[in-house]
Structure formats: C-alpha cells, structure tokens
Amino acid sequence: MSAAPVAYGMTGSVGGAEDLVQDAFLGLTRARRAESARLADRFFAAAAGGDLDALLSMLAPDAVFQGDGGKAQALAASATGPRRIGRLLVGGFRRVRALGAVLEPAWVNGRPGGGTYDAEGRVASVVVLDIADGAVRAVHAVSNPDKLAHLGPVSGIGLLPGR
C-alpha cells in the first residue's frame, strides 16, 4: 500500500496528505544525510590517522575504489575489496600530509566527500563516497587537473613529470 491513501485517511484532504508524505520524506532524507555525514567523518579521520582497522570496519565487503589517473599521480585507477582499498587510502593520506595538503570535507553532487587542497589553497583532488546500508560501498577520486579546473586554481603537487 502506498503512503498517499494512508496519509489521506489521516488528514482527510489531498493537500494535507501531500504535506504529510513530503514531511516524512524530508525527515528520512535528512536522517540519511546526517548518518552518511557521520560515517564519512569517521572514514576520513581513520584514513588520515592511518587506522586501517577502523577503515576496514566501515568498508562494505564488495567495496570499490575508482580513481581517474591520467595526468596526475592519482591513486590506482581501480581497486576492490576493503583491505586493498584501506591500504591504498592510508598510503594516499600519508602522501597528502607529506605534501602539506589537507582534505576539507564537503558535499559533492549530493554525496559526502571532500576536496584536497595544497598549502596555498589550490585544489589537488576531490574524493566522493558512496554510502549505503551503513557502509562505504565506493570511493571515487578525481585528480586530473583538467577535471578540477572549474573549482578554481589547481595545484601542481600531484602532476606527473612532463604533464
């Protein structure tokens, strides 16, 4: 049974039913977004802190990592499985810190993620998480400067020699 007839029965009007269903949908959406934000915060903190065990506990068993590669020293073009992805992220965040860059959390296309910025505030990469059922199912990283140019000045810290 759809929610509309039940809501209509509760309110006695079409407008009231629409409002009730809309409010319920918005409340659920806000709750899911807040849950995703909390998981993303813990995920990035674990990656930045080198806590592989914590990362493994947050990655889905069939998790995937997708990087764009190309002109930049992107993380591997793809990786599957929590352990491989976890090690990749711990190493990647270690290199980010060594270069003086930081990850600033942000919502990217409606999903939790963040931008990596160098010491001068130029964007070096963007990372986005796909979260479902309380786990990180996919990690997407974009580091190709051509794909980042619309965000502002682009950092050269990740460029491959001669590119």
Secondary structure, DSSP 8 states (H G I E B T S, - for coil): --HHHHHHHHHSSHHHHHHHHHHHHHHHHHHHHHHHHHHHHHHHHHHHHT-HHHHHHHEEEEEEEEE--TTB--S-SEEESHHHHHHHHHHHHHHHHHTT-EEEEEEETTEEEEEEE-TTS-EEEEEEEEEETTEEEEEEEE--HHHHGGGSSB-STTB-TT-
